[in-house]
Amino acid sequence: MAEEERKDRPATGEPAPEQAPSEAADTEPGPDAAAESPAKGETQPEAEPDLREALEAAEARAEENWNQFLRARAEMENMRRRAARDVEQARQQSLEKLAGELLAVKDSLEMGVDAANEESADVAKLREGSELTLRMFNQALEKFGIEELNPKGERFDPERHEAMAAQESTEYEPNTVVHVVQKGYRLGERLLRPAMVIVAKGGSGSGQSGGNVDEQA
């Protein structure tokens, strides 16, 4: 009986199950993990020089672009100054040429005034001198592209003419310039002064309209 009880009773000195080594293996790093950790640490020093080189290259490009911008801005400023200087020189040269032409007209006018003050002044010569001075002045205007507007007999143009009055006329059609009170002038396409005119209107029995011209200025 004692032997059977010893057989059925579990032995207390038997070794523990083999699960503990497996759990320990899960918690403790194995030889492969220990080998991998140094490899990861070795790549970090190599990445830092690459980033530094990329940053230096970007800074170099930024500095180059900034220098190009400064050069372009300086060039634009120089071009603007040259253009302004050229315009001012052209304007000054035009004024000098016009002044030269007008001075000749002034000299002719002074000569005419001196001749008229003489006791033996000849009216015919004075008129001839005045006509010569007027021709000189008209030539000076033509040299500088100033055109005279003398629209007598032309259709009234509100863009170039200014109506002073309207009068009935049997000689001219309605809305036609019958008399020029003051001539106009233009420089190229720019109007310097409109022509002051009197415009024809239809008679009371003609049944014609005088257009858009007012009868009085």
ABEGO torsion letter per residue (X at the ends): XAAAAAAABBBAABBBBAAAAAAAAAABBBAAAAAAAAAAAAAAAAAAAAAAAAAAAAAAAAAAAAAAAAAAAAAAAAAAAAAAAAAAAAAAAAAAAAAAAAAAAAAAAAAAAAAAABAABBAAAAAAAAAAAAAAAAAAAAAAGBBBBBABGBBBBAAABBBABBBBBAABBBGBBABBABBBBBBEABBABBBBBBBBBBBAAAGBBAEABBABX
